[in-house]
Every structure is written in C-alpha cells, then in structure tokens.
C-alpha cells in the first residue's frame, strides 16, 4: 500500500533518480523502500488469490516448496509495518514536534489516506452488489454503522467486521503514526530516556509478556513498527543501535512467529541498506518502483478486482496459471487508475497543509550533528 505509511518525503516514486545525492536538508530518495512496498503489496495479492481458492489447481501442479509464495503472503503486512516505522522516523527527522505539529500531521495524514480508503469502500460494496446480481444471489449491504466505523479506522474497537479484509492493518497504522509522533515530542521535551517507555512496550508485547488489553489496540504489533523506527535512528545514533540490537535479541529469544521474523528481517535489511547506501537505489527496477508507487491503491483495491477477474476467467475456461497473470495485471491496472484519480490529487492537497519547521533540530535519538548528511 503505498505505504500504508508513506510520508510525502518518500513518495517521490520512480520518476526521480534514486541515485541523486540530496543537498543538506533536502529530501532523500529511498528507492529500496519504494521497491519493498511494491513487493509487499504484490505478496498480499498472491496470498488472497490462494486464500480465495482461485488457484487451487495451479498449486496442485507446482512443487510444494513454492506454496509459501502464496500461502504466507499475508506476512507482506509485516514488511509494511517495519517500513512504516522507518519512514515515519525519517519524516520527523528535522522537526521539533509540538501539539500544533501533531494536529497538522494528523490532518495531513488524513487527507492523504482517507479519500482512497473511502473510495475503496465504495468500490468493494459496488463489486459485491454486482457479484450478487451476476450470480443471482441476495445482497445485503453493510449497515451505516459498519461503513462509518471502517471509514474512521474504528471497526476493531467497536467489534464491527472489516468490509475489506485488509482494512484491519489501517487501524493499526494510524495508531502507529500518532504514537510515534507523540513519543518523539515527549523525547524532545523531556530527554531521550522517554524512549524507554515505547521500547519497554515493544519488548513486553513483542515477547508476549503482556496480553492485548482490548481488541483493536496497536500494542501487540508495536514492536514491528518500532523496529523500523529504531532501524532508521540506528543509521545515525549508536544509542539507538544498542536499543535495536537488544530488541532484536529479546524477540529472537522467545521464538518469534513468522510475522515478527519478517519484521525483524525487514528492519535489519533497512539498517544495512542505509549504512551501505544500497537504500538509495537498491533493486531500483522501474516495474518494481512503479508497483511501489501504486502499492497503497493495490492493497486497497485488489480483493474485489481479483475476485471479479478470476470469476470471469474461470467461466471462459482460462487455465489458472494464465488467470493468475491476467488477474494480477488487472489488479495493477486498477490500482494505477485509482492512484491517478484518487491518490495523486489527495497527495497534492495534503502537501498544502504545511508542517511547522524549526532550525533547531532534535529528532529521534540523533542530535543535529548526528543527522547532518555525511556528504554535506
């Protein structure tokens, strides 16, 4: 999803030369982050193709060792969560956070993400109604309460179903954004020891020391997001690097599940790529960069588009291997149209909400001297 978390500083996409060295204080282009978004979204698409039983015959004809490509693709969300922490930490790197800043940040995120979510809700309901009509089945639209809760990222709290199965991740993402911004603000005001609180939370819930207090709260996945933020800060700060290693060791010691393992690997990969410079243009193949550009739209829209395309292709007897290729292409084409019509205009509108900047930089674990680009 383009990220799910995708601050505008990193949304420049494939059109920009990822190898260009930014001037001091300028925007950095992280081509690898864009590529990983595209890979993560594509993996989720493959997972839902399998989960929807659209490619059962195809899977029966291929080696069993290839099945994880489809069967565990839901863990593409783990990549998104780690990327989100990394990207948000990067977006805050030059800013002094105030309550006014938090409000503007939230408004900017809302303008950037909400219209695409709302449009995808309408799309999903429309496709569901059309499917019922074609199959001569009854159709009951979601209630107003269900629609409203999904549109405001609150369905998990209110115990309503997600209209689209992928929406649960958005509930977590918006909480992640706000919590990290508040953590940075608190650290800037009261000192870096404040980071011990979110760090302790990452260890406690990531290691299952504490249970989820109630449905919908982000804490059970906080460690995935915080790993990404620590990976970014570790590029600049030895203190953050120590915390990053300790958190990794704690998670590894308790035998993490696959979701957490992928978050850990993603965060480590981001740190290594950042240290080596590979993050600027690593794997920067244009098709992958394009998938990264439309990844948020792809994430939001692929379920109804894939369902409809597989249904039609099955009716005309298209082999499942070909159906998978055609369906994936249809999902990407729909996402590209969705990005052009919905995402691109809202990105521009979000840019009009200016975030207050400060010449005095205190961000993350890094001081002003630590975060100054090395080539400046």
Secondary structure, DSSP 8 states (H G I E B T S, - for coil): ---SS--GGG---TTS-TT----TTS----HHHHHHHHHHHHHHHHHHHHHTTSSHHHHHTS-GGGTHHHHTGGGHHHHHHHHHHHHHHHHTTT----HHHHHHHHHHHHHHHHHHHHHHHHHHHHHHHHHHHHTT-------HHHHHHHHTT-HHHHT---SSGGGHHHHHHHHHHHHHHHHHHHHHHH-GGGHHHHHHHHHHHHTTSS--SSTT-GGGGHHHHHHHHHHHHHTT-HHHHHHHHHHHHHHHHT---HHHHHHHHHHHHHHHHHHHTHHHHTT--HHHHHHHHTHHHHHHHHHHHHHHHHHHHHHTT--HHHHHHHHHHHHHHHHHHHIIIIIHHHHHHHHTS-----SS--BTTB-HHHHS-TT-
